[in-house]
Each structure stands twice: as C-alpha cells, then as structure tokens.
Amino acid sequence: MQHARNFIDGQWVDSLKRTESLNPSTGKVLGTFADAGAVEAAAAIAAARHAFDTTDWARDRTLRARALFEMADHLEARRDEFVTLLSRENGKILGEAAFEIDLTVPKLRYYAALALSDHGSSGEVRPGLYSMTLREGAGVAAVIAPWNSPVVLAVRSFAPALAAGCTVAMKLPGQTGLVNGLLSELIAQTKSLPAGVMNVFTESGNDGAPLLITSPDVDVISYTGSTVVGRTIAANAAPTLKGLSLELGGKSPMIVFDDADLDLAVPVLTKAITTFTGQFCMTGSRILVQNGVADEFRRRMTAALEAVKVGPGDDPSSEMGPLIDERNARRVEGVVTDAAAYAKVLVQGERDGAFLRPSLIEVEDVGSPIVQLEVFGPVATFEVFGTEAEAVARANATEFGLAASIWTRDVDRPLRVGREIQAGTVWTNTWAIVHDMFEEGGFKQSGMGRLNGMRGLEEFQETKHYVHAAARA
C-alpha cells in the first residue's frame, strides 16, 4: 500500500505516526502518510534557515528560474498521475482535478520567468550622490496550504517565494496526504534545488503549524484558508512582526440583472455552486437576482441543481463529487436544516455518506446566518433585489470581500457597479477566471496581501535602499 513521507533538508523523513488516507467516495483506504508534528516542523524551519544563510539560492536568480522550470516539466510529465490521485483522495471529479493541475504548470513557469526579471528605481539625487532600490528575498517563508486544492494553492504560494529568493518550510493538510507525497516526489526530482531550500511536511493535527507562525527563524507567512484561522495567525505572528499574506474566506455575490443572458448565466452559476463540491473560497454562494427575471431564474436554477449528477470523483460521468469526508457533509447538511427555520429551501440537498446534493435557499434578511457565514459546501442563497443600489448594498452586506460576479448586457453597468463592490476580484458575465499575471486577494475579512502577478512575488521580498556618495577626484 502506498505510503507518503515528508521531504526535509533533501531527505525523505518518516514520522512516528502513520495515518490512513481515505477515498471520500468509498470510504476505503488508499494508503498511509507520515503524519508530522512539532519535530518535523522544527526540522523544516532549521533546514530552510540554514539553506537561506549558507547557499547562493537567494542571490542566484538563474538557479531559481532553472529549478522552477524543471519542476514545471516534471509536473507536466506526471500530469495524469496527479489528476487520478487528486480525484480519488480529494473527491474532485476528473475534469476539475485536471483543471487544478493544468493551472499549476503555467504558474510555475510564470514565476520561473519572473525570477529572471527585476524592477526598482535609481537616480542621481544631487551631483555625486546616487540612490537605488533593490529587492531581495525576505528569508524563510512558511507556507500553509489547504486541502480543497492542495497542488495549485501550494504552488501559488511557494513558487513566488522561491522565485523571490526565499527558502520554504511548507505544511500540507492531512486530508490529501498521498497527493502531498506525490508533490514532494516532484520537489525531490528537481535536481536544481539545493538541499533545504524546499521542505514539505504533512500534518493532520496542529502541533507543527504553530511553530511556523511563532518561530523567529521564519520571516514571512503565506496562508490560504479560513478567516477564523487567519485572524489567529495574524495575532500569533505579531510578536515577531512577520510579513503576512493571507487569502481567507469568501461569500461571493453573483449579481444577475434583468438584462442578463440567462442561457449563459444559469449553467455557469450552477458550476459556481458545484465546482469542487462548493469547497472553494470563490464558490458562487450568493445569487442575487433582479426582480424582473427572478421568477424565471429561480425556475431555471432549481431545475439545473436538481439535475446535477453526483457521483465518485473518478467516475467520468460525475458532475459533482463528494465532500472531503462524511463529517463535513453532515456539517453542511446541518446548515441547510437550520436555515429552513428562517428561510425557504428551494432545493434540499440529500446526503449519502460524504455525498451531498446541492441546495438552494431563498432568503430575504441579509443578516441571516446562511448569508453571513461561509458554508464551504454546495449551498447557495437566492436573494431578490429591485434597484442597482440595493444590489450593491446586499452584495457588500457580509464581512467577506474576496470575489463577485456581475451579469448584464449593459456595457457600462459592470464598471459602475463593480466600482462599488467591496471585493478583490469582480467578473462580468463569467466566473472563476484567474490569470497568473494579475493579482488576486481579498478586501475586508477575506485577507491581506495579494497572490499572483508581480505583487505575489513582492510578498516574499524586502526592498533595500542603497545610497552612494561618490568620492571626489
């Protein structure tokens, strides 16, 4: 049976604890993984610190680019292996697992290219006095990635960290222990990486991760996950004033105006609820529809969700897979049951083990828990609005501000409304389009800092100002 180990300081490291990895579709054991804790976390930090302080990694941009290009080639060569394992262990349907991996390869290459570039400023301030700014790696970067998209979200953080010249200690989630092991194999294959530059451990508990936050040997943290945990990380990192890049929870409003193309909107918004079984920070979990098309949209959306084919992730005919485990399926089922006390359940998602059909809940009060809380499952609210101003007010009524979507044929409305929406990403007549060269991140309680783009690199850099007074002849 497959067993995944941790990769620390260029060596494979086992742990005293071995934990089984289960297929959420069947409940069967897929393999085991070395379940790390404080010992492995400390070793990862020490290795990263030593590599940053003693190797040329931080100063050799050519080496950094070569390593990232090499890693991209290895991932591309093993694409199908990743897709199959990700589908079985995470529960994603095959198309969505392929989507995740196909997003990851170009991201590695983008940051490999960015490692070779630089920008700053320079000038002769007055005769004989020169100034310039240079960017350099911040030091050791701690990366904590979630289980919902473990490959692309890990790479989204560690690729810019490596490109910037940082070394990395990375904690990956226990729910995808075997996928993590495969990613570690990819890293171990990358011969251009000096030992200790990239260190990876898997942890199902919470003994090792806190060390990444509090250790004085860690200089910057990149975390993707819930807002609640993000606040804890920010508080615990404060004593050492670490740099923070936090992409946190979302409650994305999808605003459908009377003039929207419903033939286009309904299928996309159905996928916005069911992609990754709703376990996605940008899930279209709030559907806001103008009253002129509300009845028609409600009818179409109800039919579309009821028709979704739920099945095992590795079944090519499945349109939505299971949640990550039965415990989470029960939790989301309970949220829907509780909402029935104060809202109208249009589509009631039935549960079978870790499988949970999508739900649609019509609600008027934006203060309701189902509107305000991130469910992290295939559940969406249905809200009706009258005016453009009401749409904006409803869209901004939660503490989250990660993403939003506007559906209209009006050429001016998206910019007008989008300017008022408090969100880091606003799509028009589409959803979940992300480009490596453009930044993404959240407003309000959806995070701080940005990933992707040039800003994604800068999150892992310090800027140094050099002043040179020329000697007189």
Number of C-alpha atoms within 10 A of each C-alpha: 7 11 17 26 26 27 26 28 22 17 13 14 16 19 17 9 11 16 20 17 24 22 24 27 26 13 13 11 14 17 18 19 27 25 24 30 23 16 12 25 26 18 17 29 28 20 24 29 23 18 24 23 14 9 14 14 23 23 15 13 22 14 21 29 23 20 23 28 22 22 26 22 17 17 23 17 11 14 16 15 13 22 23 18 21 29 25 26 24 30 30 35 30 26 16 21 26 19 13 20 22 16 18 23 21 16 23 28 22 22 30 28 18 20 25 16 10 12 8 11 9 13 11 13 11 9 8 11 13 15 15 15 14 15 17 17 25 24 25 31 32 32 27 24 24 19 21 24 20 24 24 20 20 24 20 24 28 28 26 30 31 30 31 32 29 32 32 31 31 28 29 26 20 23 25 28 32 28 29 27 23 20 21 22 18 17 23 20 13 19 12 17 21 18 19 26 26 26 29 28 31 30 25 19 12 11 15 21 24 16 19 29 26 19 15 15 21 26 24 26 27 25 24 23 21 20 20 11 15 23 15 12 20 19 13 15 23 13 10 14 14 21 21 25 24 28 26 26 28 33 29 28 33 30 28 27 26 17 13 19 14 20 10 12 20 20 14 17 25 19 22 26 28 28 23 28 29 24 22 23 23 22 32 31 30 28 25 23 24 22 17 14 16 19 13 11 21 20 11 15 23 17 13 15 24 15 12 16 12 20 21 23 30 22 15 11 13 17 23 30 31 30 30 26 19 19 12 18 22 17 14 22 23 11 16 22 13 13 18 16 9 14 18 16 19 17 20 20 21 12 16 13 18 22 26 27 29 27 24 26 22 22 20 15 13 17 13 13 14 25 25 16 16 21 25 26 29 31 30 30 23 24 24 23 21 13 12 15 12 13 24 20 15 22 26 20 16 21 17 25 27 27 28 28 26 25 24 19 15 10 9 9 16 19 13 11 16 18 12 14 24 22 25 18 23 25 17 18 19 16 23 17 8 13 13 20 16 13 17 21 22 23 21 15 21 25 27 17 19 23 24 24 19 18 17 26 24 21 24 30 23 15 13 12 13 11 15 11 12 10 7 5 3
